[in-house]
Amino acid sequence: MRATFAGLALALAASACQQPAIAAEATVNAPQAERVAKESGLKTAIFAGGCFWGVEAVFSHVKGVKSAVSGYHGGTERQASYDLVSSGITDHAEAVKITYDPKVIRYDQLLRIFFSVVADPTQLNRQGPDSGAQYRSAIVPMSAEQNAVAKAYIAQLNGAGLWSKPIVTKIERAQAFYPAETYHQDFMVRNPRNGYIVRWDAPKVKALKAMYPGVYSASFQRD
């Protein structure tokens, strides 16, 4: 029975991306990464692909990615917090804003990683165990160039017929991005034994390493 209860505990811990029982009150503020990007030729991109813990973890292990910030994007309210977004009333999506060096990693390469490692583009308003519009998969181009590349890439995927179900990932216009609470940032690197991380997100980072060894970085990218 002990083993059964242990397994049940792990399953429950791994069932949903949710607020930790003990959470700090502070939030990430002042998007310094954007200011640095403008001065150094770096670019930004936003991806929503289910729980932001895994999205952030994967992109933080990509060479050329200088920072990855978990947050909330695309909502109707002028504020966002975990509790508000989880309620589903604001229409925000859990998302990650990354700052990257286009001389090291291209936007189309980031898209390839997103579709093959980060998210299942055929799941509507859900990813894995997490359901609701806040867990939708979406690409948020930050420039006309990114928008054109994203449209062409999705069209190519639709034409390739790689999935038996239609691709439902949307291209959303850029809106205000609200960084998530501090306890959500770098969640995987700070909580590697968390049940959800072990079950759902660690395998994604392993897949990144196996599928794209040339762009995989063993170190966690964080400025």
C-alpha atoms as a printed R data frame, in Angstrom:
    type eleno elety resid chain resno       x      y       z
1   ATOM     1    CA   MET     A     1   0.000  0.000   0.000
2   ATOM     2    CA   ARG     A     2   2.883  2.355   0.673
3   ATOM     3    CA   ALA     A     3   3.998  2.180  -2.930
4   ATOM     4    CA   THR     A     4   0.433  2.752  -4.101
5   ATOM     5    CA   PHE     A     5   0.054  5.866  -1.992
6   ATOM     6    CA   ALA     A     6   3.429  7.136  -3.176
7   ATOM     7    CA   GLY     A     7   2.375  6.666  -6.765
8   ATOM     8    CA   LEU     A     8  -0.919  8.412  -6.119
9   ATOM     9    CA   ALA     A     9   0.872 11.352  -4.519
10  ATOM    10    CA   LEU     A    10   3.145 11.714  -7.542
11  ATOM    11    CA   ALA     A    11   0.200 11.491  -9.919
12  ATOM    12    CA   LEU     A    12  -1.683 14.200  -8.064
13  ATOM    13    CA   ALA     A    13   1.382 16.428  -7.967
14  ATOM    14    CA   ALA     A    14   1.876 15.914 -11.686
15  ATOM    15    CA   SER     A    15  -1.732 16.490 -12.701
16  ATOM    16    CA   ALA     A    16  -1.785 20.239 -13.228
17  ATOM    17    CA   CYS     A    17   0.308 23.337 -13.618
18  ATOM    18    CA   GLN     A    18  -0.779 25.260 -10.559
19  ATOM    19    CA   GLN     A    19   0.236 27.772  -7.948
20  ATOM    20    CA   PRO     A    20   2.647 26.291  -5.372
21  ATOM    21    CA   ALA     A    21   1.292 25.965  -1.855
22  ATOM    22    CA   ILE     A    22   3.767 28.583  -0.606
23  ATOM    23    CA   ALA     A    23   4.266 31.510  -2.932
24  ATOM    24    CA   ALA     A    24   6.197 34.733  -2.717
25  ATOM    25    CA   GLU     A    25   4.244 37.956  -3.096
26  ATOM    26    CA   ALA     A    26   6.779 39.769  -5.264
27  ATOM    27    CA   THR     A    27   6.341 39.925  -9.020
28  ATOM    28    CA   VAL     A    28   8.778 40.303 -11.890
29  ATOM    29    CA   ASN     A    29   8.820 43.930 -12.946
30  ATOM    30    CA   ALA     A    30  10.576 46.302 -15.384
31  ATOM    31    CA   PRO     A    31  11.181 44.460 -18.690
32  ATOM    32    CA   GLN     A    32  14.894 45.226 -18.730
33  ATOM    33    CA   ALA     A    33  15.457 42.540 -21.359
34  ATOM    34    CA   GLU     A    34  13.563 44.583 -23.963
35  ATOM    35    CA   ARG     A    35  15.654 47.665 -23.295
36  ATOM    36    CA   VAL     A    36  18.844 45.663 -23.621
37  ATOM    37    CA   ALA     A    37  17.541 44.045 -26.806
38  ATOM    38    CA   LYS     A    38  17.005 47.376 -28.543
39  ATOM    39    CA   GLU     A    39  20.522 48.464 -27.707
40  ATOM    40    CA   SER     A    40  22.291 45.274 -28.758
41  ATOM    41    CA   GLY     A    41  20.384 44.046 -31.803
42  ATOM    42    CA   LEU     A    42  18.568 41.305 -29.916
43  ATOM    43    CA   LYS     A    43  14.953 40.462 -30.717
44  ATOM    44    CA   THR     A    44  11.949 39.339 -28.707
45  ATOM    45    CA   ALA     A    45   9.299 36.710 -29.338
46  ATOM    46    CA   ILE     A    46   6.283 35.444 -27.416
47  ATOM    47    CA   PHE     A    47   5.005 31.874 -27.371
48  ATOM    48    CA   ALA     A    48   2.034 30.372 -25.534
49  ATOM    49    CA   GLY     A    49   2.011 26.614 -25.255
50  ATOM    50    CA   GLY     A    50   0.264 25.428 -22.136
51  ATOM    51    CA   CYS     A    51   1.796 25.811 -18.700
52  ATOM    52    CA   PHE     A    52   4.554 28.392 -18.961
53  ATOM    53    CA   TRP     A    53   6.933 26.372 -16.755
54  ATOM    54    CA   GLY     A    54   7.747 23.993 -19.598
55  ATOM    55    CA   VAL     A    55   7.755 26.607 -22.351
56  ATOM    56    CA   GLU     A    56  10.255 28.679 -20.381
57  ATOM    57    CA   ALA     A    57  12.370 25.645 -19.507
58  ATOM    58    CA   VAL     A    58  12.761 24.538 -23.115
59  ATOM    59    CA   PHE     A    59  13.620 27.936 -24.557
60  ATOM    60    CA   SER     A    60  15.991 28.651 -21.672
61  ATOM    61    CA   HIS     A    61  18.120 25.750 -22.934
62  ATOM    62    CA   VAL     A    62  18.384 27.091 -26.491
63  ATOM    63    CA   LYS     A    63  21.637 28.674 -27.584
64  ATOM    64    CA   GLY     A    64  21.141 32.319 -28.469
65  ATOM    65    CA   VAL     A    65  18.229 32.814 -26.077
66  ATOM    66    CA   LYS     A    66  19.333 35.441 -23.589
67  ATOM    67    CA   SER     A    67  16.299 35.435 -21.319
68  ATOM    68    CA   ALA     A    68  12.914 33.761 -20.986
69  ATOM    69    CA   VAL     A    69  10.204 35.302 -18.829
70  ATOM    70    CA   SER     A    70   6.966 33.568 -17.897
71  ATOM    71    CA   GLY     A    71   3.897 35.762 -17.971
72  ATOM    72    CA   TYR     A    72   0.413 36.466 -19.256
73  ATOM    73    CA   HIS     A    73  -0.554 37.727 -22.719
74  ATOM    74    CA   GLY     A    74  -3.592 38.473 -24.834
75  ATOM    75    CA   GLY     A    75  -6.210 39.297 -22.236
76  ATOM    76    CA   THR     A    76  -8.973 41.862 -21.995
77  ATOM    77    CA   GLU     A    77  -7.968 43.264 -18.612
78  ATOM    78    CA   ARG     A    78  -5.233 45.829 -17.912
79  ATOM    79    CA   GLN     A    79  -3.760 43.646 -15.216
80  ATOM    80    CA   ALA     A    80  -2.954 39.988 -14.815
81  ATOM    81    CA   SER     A    81  -2.062 37.626 -12.005
82  ATOM    82    CA   TYR     A    82  -2.093 33.877 -11.611
83  ATOM    83    CA   ASP     A    83  -5.425 33.903  -9.785
84  ATOM    84    CA   LEU     A    84  -7.087 36.152 -12.359
85  ATOM    85    CA   VAL     A    85  -5.781 34.289 -15.374
86  ATOM    86    CA   SER     A    86  -6.617 30.890 -13.876
87  ATOM    87    CA   SER     A    87 -10.219 32.002 -13.420
88  ATOM    88    CA   GLY     A    88 -10.533 32.301 -17.199
89  ATOM    89    CA   ILE     A    89 -12.313 35.653 -17.046
90  ATOM    90    CA   THR     A    90  -9.489 37.757 -18.502
91  ATOM    91    CA   ASP     A    91  -8.767 35.718 -21.673
92  ATOM    92    CA   HIS     A    92  -5.023 35.888 -21.022
93  ATOM    93    CA   ALA     A    93  -2.830 32.963 -21.973
94  ATOM    94    CA   GLU     A    94   0.104 31.697 -19.987
95  ATOM    95    CA   ALA     A    95   2.986 32.689 -22.238
96  ATOM    96    CA   VAL     A    96   6.736 33.195 -22.337
97  ATOM    97    CA   LYS     A    97   8.561 36.206 -23.737
98  ATOM    98    CA   ILE     A    98  12.046 35.371 -24.900
99  ATOM    99    CA   THR     A    99  14.894 37.653 -25.883
100 ATOM   100    CA   TYR     A   100  17.196 36.082 -28.447
101 ATOM   101    CA   ASP     A   101  20.175 36.815 -30.651
102 ATOM   102    CA   PRO     A   102  19.111 36.327 -34.310
103 ATOM   103    CA   LYS     A   103  22.759 35.826 -35.270
104 ATOM   104    CA   VAL     A   104  22.760 32.640 -33.169
105 ATOM   105    CA   ILE     A   105  19.185 31.356 -33.414
106 ATOM   106    CA   ARG     A   106  16.668 32.318 -36.097
107 ATOM   107    CA   TYR     A   107  12.951 32.852 -35.565
108 ATOM   108    CA   ASP     A   108  12.041 29.958 -37.861
109 ATOM   109    CA   GLN     A   109  14.237 27.711 -35.716
110 ATOM   110    CA   LEU     A   110  12.367 28.859 -32.625
111 ATOM   111    CA   LEU     A   111   9.102 27.997 -34.390
112 ATOM   112    CA   ARG     A   112  10.398 24.544 -35.218
113 ATOM   113    CA   ILE     A   113  11.300 23.940 -31.588
114 ATOM   114    CA   PHE     A   114   7.914 25.226 -30.469
115 ATOM   115    CA   PHE     A   115   5.923 22.901 -32.714
116 ATOM   116    CA   SER     A   116   8.078 19.806 -32.311
117 ATOM   117    CA   VAL     A   117   9.046 19.994 -28.628
118 ATOM   118    CA   VAL     A   118   7.027 22.563 -26.696
119 ATOM   119    CA   ALA     A   119   3.385 22.196 -27.700
120 ATOM   120    CA   ASP     A   120   0.925 19.911 -29.460
121 ATOM   121    CA   PRO     A   121  -0.626 22.226 -32.086
122 ATOM   122    CA   THR     A   122  -3.725 20.041 -32.445
123 ATOM   123    CA   GLN     A   123  -4.981 20.502 -28.879
124 ATOM   124    CA   LEU     A   124  -7.568 23.275 -28.547
125 ATOM   125    CA   ASN     A   125  -7.475 25.303 -25.330
126 ATOM   126    CA   ARG     A   126  -5.384 22.741 -23.532
127 ATOM   127    CA   GLN     A   127  -1.963 21.131 -23.332
128 ATOM   128    CA   GLY     A   128  -1.377 17.834 -21.590
129 ATOM   129    CA   PRO     A   129  -3.249 17.788 -18.259
130 ATOM   130    CA   ASP     A   130  -4.059 21.506 -18.316
131 ATOM   131    CA   SER     A   131  -7.331 22.696 -19.857
132 ATOM   132    CA   GLY     A   132  -8.820 26.113 -20.420
133 ATOM   133    CA   ALA     A   133  -8.240 28.997 -22.814
134 ATOM   134    CA   GLN     A   134  -5.371 30.202 -20.630
135 ATOM   135    CA   TYR     A   135  -3.458 27.091 -21.784
136 ATOM   136    CA   ARG     A   136  -4.048 27.610 -25.504
137 ATOM   137    CA   SER     A   137  -1.203 27.385 -27.981
138 ATOM   138    CA   ALA     A   138  -0.443 30.625 -29.763
139 ATOM   139    CA   ILE     A   139   2.327 32.446 -31.584
140 ATOM   140    CA   VAL     A   140   2.658 36.174 -31.013
141 ATOM   141    CA   PRO     A   141   4.781 37.847 -33.722
142 ATOM   142    CA   MET     A   142   6.547 40.974 -32.530
143 ATOM   143    CA   SER     A   143   7.249 42.318 -36.017
144 ATOM   144    CA   ALA     A   144   5.970 42.140 -39.586
145 ATOM   145    CA   GLU     A   145   8.871 39.838 -40.412
146 ATOM   146    CA   GLN     A   146   8.004 37.395 -37.640
147 ATOM   147    CA   ASN     A   147   4.348 37.493 -38.692
148 ATOM   148    CA   ALA     A   148   5.216 36.551 -42.272
149 ATOM   149    CA   VAL     A   149   7.512 33.739 -41.159
150 ATOM   150    CA   ALA     A   150   4.895 32.371 -38.731
151 ATOM   151    CA   LYS     A   151   2.132 32.366 -41.361
152 ATOM   152    CA   ALA     A   152   4.363 30.644 -43.898
153 ATOM   153    CA   TYR     A   153   5.515 28.072 -41.354
154 ATOM   154    CA   ILE     A   154   1.993 27.120 -40.267
155 ATOM   155    CA   ALA     A   155   0.913 26.888 -43.912
156 ATOM   156    CA   GLN     A   156   3.846 24.570 -44.557
157 ATOM   157    CA   LEU     A   157   2.896 22.401 -41.586
158 ATOM   158    CA   ASN     A   158  -0.722 22.203 -42.740
159 ATOM   159    CA   GLY     A   159   0.432 21.150 -46.172
160 ATOM   160    CA   ALA     A   160   2.787 18.511 -44.813
161 ATOM   161    CA   GLY     A   161   0.013 16.615 -43.051
162 ATOM   162    CA   LEU     A   162   2.206 15.618 -40.124
163 ATOM   163    CA   TRP     A   163  -0.739 15.418 -37.745
164 ATOM   164    CA   SER     A   164  -3.980 13.479 -38.146
165 ATOM   165    CA   LYS     A   165  -5.905 16.385 -36.594
166 ATOM   166    CA   PRO     A   166  -5.948 19.992 -37.807
167 ATOM   167    CA   ILE     A   167  -3.510 22.527 -36.395
168 ATOM   168    CA   VAL     A   168  -5.358 24.901 -34.058
169 ATOM   169    CA   THR     A   169  -2.425 27.052 -32.932
170 ATOM   170    CA   LYS     A   170  -3.332 30.678 -33.589
171 ATOM   171    CA   ILE     A   171  -1.243 33.679 -34.553
172 ATOM   172    CA   GLU     A   172  -2.282 36.419 -32.135
173 ATOM   173    CA   ARG     A   173  -1.513 40.114 -32.357
174 ATOM   174    CA   ALA     A   174   0.924 41.452 -29.809
175 ATOM   175    CA   GLN     A   175  -0.683 42.978 -26.741
176 ATOM   176    CA   ALA     A   176   0.529 43.873 -23.264
177 ATOM   177    CA   PHE     A   177   2.679 41.206 -21.652
178 ATOM   178    CA   TYR     A   178   2.504 40.921 -17.880
179 ATOM   179    CA   PRO     A   179   5.405 39.059 -16.225
180 ATOM   180    CA   ALA     A   180   4.198 36.334 -13.879
181 ATOM   181    CA   GLU     A   181   4.883 36.209 -10.175
182 ATOM   182    CA   THR     A   182   8.455 35.582  -9.072
183 ATOM   183    CA   TYR     A   183   7.770 32.037  -7.893
184 ATOM   184    CA   HIS     A   184   6.805 31.063 -11.458
185 ATOM   185    CA   GLN     A   185  10.105 32.273 -12.954
186 ATOM   186    CA   ASP     A   186  12.833 29.665 -13.564
187 ATOM   187    CA   PHE     A   187  10.455 27.169 -11.975
188 ATOM   188    CA   MET     A   188  12.014 24.028 -13.388
189 ATOM   189    CA   VAL     A   189  15.589 24.879 -12.493
190 ATOM   190    CA   ARG     A   190  14.520 25.760  -8.943
191 ATOM   191    CA   ASN     A   191  12.106 22.838  -8.535
192 ATOM   192    CA   PRO     A   192  13.542 19.914 -10.539
193 ATOM   193    CA   ARG     A   193  11.771 17.301  -8.378
194 ATOM   194    CA   ASN     A   194   8.337 18.876  -8.592
195 ATOM   195    CA   GLY     A   195   5.880 16.181  -9.714
196 ATOM   196    CA   TYR     A   196   4.537 18.184 -12.638
197 ATOM   197    CA   ILE     A   197   8.047 19.064 -13.825
198 ATOM   198    CA   VAL     A   198   9.185 15.430 -13.682
199 ATOM   199    CA   ARG     A   199   6.133 14.151 -15.539
200 ATOM   200    CA   TRP     A   200   5.559 16.827 -18.175
201 ATOM   201    CA   ASP     A   201   8.429 19.287 -18.588
202 ATOM   202    CA   ALA     A   202  11.705 17.452 -18.004
203 ATOM   203    CA   PRO     A   203  10.914 15.135 -20.963
204 ATOM   204    CA   LYS     A   204  10.541 18.201 -23.210
205 ATOM   205    CA   VAL     A   205  14.013 19.443 -22.322
206 ATOM   206    CA   LYS     A   206  15.387 15.946 -22.966
207 ATOM   207    CA   ALA     A   207  13.616 15.929 -26.340
208 ATOM   208    CA   LEU     A   208  15.176 19.285 -27.204
209 ATOM   209    CA   LYS     A   209  18.619 17.886 -26.494
210 ATOM   210    CA   ALA     A   210  17.967 14.737 -28.529
211 ATOM   211    CA   MET     A   211  16.311 16.403 -31.522
212 ATOM   212    CA   TYR     A   212  18.367 19.599 -31.742
213 ATOM   213    CA   PRO     A   213  21.800 18.951 -30.246
214 ATOM   214    CA   GLY     A   214  23.276 21.809 -32.262
215 ATOM   215    CA   VAL     A   215  21.175 24.455 -30.531
216 ATOM   216    CA   TYR     A   216  20.801 22.795 -27.143
217 ATOM   217    CA   SER     A   217  22.612 24.468 -24.254
218 ATOM   218    CA   ALA     A   218  23.232 22.480 -21.081
219 ATOM   219    CA   SER     A   219  23.405 25.671 -19.080
220 ATOM   220    CA   PHE     A   220  20.228 27.533 -18.173
221 ATOM   221    CA   GLN     A   221  20.153 30.825 -20.078
222 ATOM   222    CA   ARG     A   222  19.440 33.725 -17.772
223 ATOM   223    CA   ASP     A   223  20.852 37.240 -17.881
